[in-house]
Amino acid sequence: MKKTLLIILMILAISVIFILPQLPVQKLFDDSSESLIEADNSNEISQSRIAEKTKYRKDAQLVLEKIVDIRDLLKSKSIEKWNAEKFNIALENISIGDDLYREGEYLRSIKQYREALDQLNNLKEDAAKIIESTIISANNNIEKLDSELTVEQTINSINLAFAIDKNNESIKLLKERSLKLPDLFNKVMQSDQFISEQKYEDAFSVLSEAIMLDPYRKQTKTSMENLNKQIKEKTFIEFMSEGFEAMDQNNFSSARKVFNEALKTYPERPDVYDALNQLESRESSFQIKERIKNAEANENLENWSEAKKEYEALLESDNSLVSLKARLINVRIRAELDEQLENLINNPLTLRSDELHQKAKKLLKTAQGINQRGAKLEKQIESVSKIIVQARNPIPVNFFSDNKTKVTIFKIGSLGLFEKRTIELVPGKYVALGQRVGFRDVRLDFAIEPNEVDKNISIMCVESI
């Protein structure tokens, strides 16, 4: 009786261990009910075997929980768009594991599940790698942006990465940038074309629009920096060319102005300083030549005084002009001669003095001794010759008085009392003095001009004291 009872209890225990776990368990990817696994009717299953089975079943369920989590995660990452094949292989392995689980082959099912789990984990890692590689490659391609194919491939890779992880901040930014990528590509190509044609203003405008489209693209900003350098260089070259052209035309003020503008563009460029030094040298040389021309013109016009001033000013500014020193000696001689001749011509009455008359003759001889005489000097010689002759030709002068006034001519003598008296005087300046007792003296300055005719002078004292 006891033996029979023991057998019944063992059968009940085996049923709990082996039959209950095989009651309907939900299949992982199928809603259909599973069939129950037939109970092991073996009467020789040990307690350790029962415990082992229980452990394997629990281990299998733990693996299944992980599989479900990763499976759902991969579905949320649109696995069907980027690796459906491997995902389906993993699902097939899961299905095989389910079959083994239903058959009570827990250890084998665990092995199958773990293989599927490894495959799913690999896919999960692949998703992360796709995100990482897309961030790198998309950014690189946006920077490169060398063809329409690159644009298309970049947009596709970003869209795939966005499908995998919509919450990744880098991918979200790339997604936003990809929407403007075709327009950005067109702007970049257009700016390159403008730059190649040296249409820098148009290129600047297009690049500005490109920067507004995608402010994160470094290459656009680099292109803008390079463009600004090209514009700056072009402006500099234009300033320098304009400066040299103005300098060649002896327009030194304009040349200096544009060279200074070039200096503002590149304050450290040595060629600007070289140009400014060349300008100073050219301007100085030009001014010296012009002043020499002006002095020579005055020489040719026999404006000796002006020529003398010009040469002296030139030598004062640059004492190294040796050739001008010798030239100035002759110019000074001619200037002095010219001044003396003009003074004599303008003041012929000074020759009344014998001493001055002799000096005038000597001056005339000096003038006549000059070999290369210009028209002005010839005319001066002619005038002075006449003045010298006329200076000694006496002119009859009629003096009238009241026969009560004593008349005296300084340096000539007393004429006494008279009503009319005629005497001959050489051209010159004279002073007559009239005196009468009880009357105020009268002083009269008068001049006798050469070739003067009918010179009449009246002198008498009429103001009583």
Sequence and secondary structure as in RCSB ss.txt:
>XXXX:A:sequence
MKKTLLIILMILAISVIFILPQLPVQKLFDDSSESLIEADNSNEISQSRIAEKTKYRKDAQLVLEKIVDIRDLLK
SKSIEKWNAEKFNIALENISIGDDLYREGEYLRSIKQYREALDQLNNLKEDAAKIIESTIISANNNIEKLDSELT
VEQTINSINLAFAIDKNNESIKLLKERSLKLPDLFNKVMQSDQFISEQKYEDAFSVLSEAIMLDPYRKQTKTSME
NLNKQIKEKTFIEFMSEGFEAMDQNNFSSARKVFNEALKTYPERPDVYDALNQLESRESSFQIKERIKNAEANEN
LENWSEAKKEYEALLESDNSLVSLKARLINVRIRAELDEQLENLINNPLTLRSDELHQKAKKLLKTAQGINQRGA
KLEKQIESVSKIIVQARNPIPVNFFSDNKTKVTIFKIGSLGLFEKRTIELVPGKYVALGQRVGFRDVRLDFAIEP
NEVDKNISIMCVESI
>XXXX:A:secstr
 HHHHHHHHHHHHHIIIIIGGGS    SS  S          TT  HHHHHHHHHHHHHHHHHHHHHHHHHHHHH
HTTHHHH HHHHHHHHHHHHHHHHHHHTT HHHHHHHHHHHHHHHHHHHHHHHHHHHHHHHHHHHHHHH  SHHH
HHHHHHHHHHHHHH TT HHHHHHHHHHTTHHHHHHHHHHHHHHHHTT HHHHHHHHHHHHHH TT HHHHHHHH
HHHHHHHHHHHHHHHHHHHHHHHTT HHHHHHHHHHHHHH TT HHHHHHHHHHHHHHHHHHHHHHHHHHHHHHH
TT HHHHHHHHHHHHHH TT HHHHHHHHHHHHHHHHHHHHHHHHH GGGGGSHHHHHHHHHHHHHHHT SS  H
HHHHHHHHHHHHHHHTTS EEEEEE  SSSEEEETTTEEEES SEEEEEE SEEEEEEEE TTB  EEEEEEE T
T  SEEEE     B 
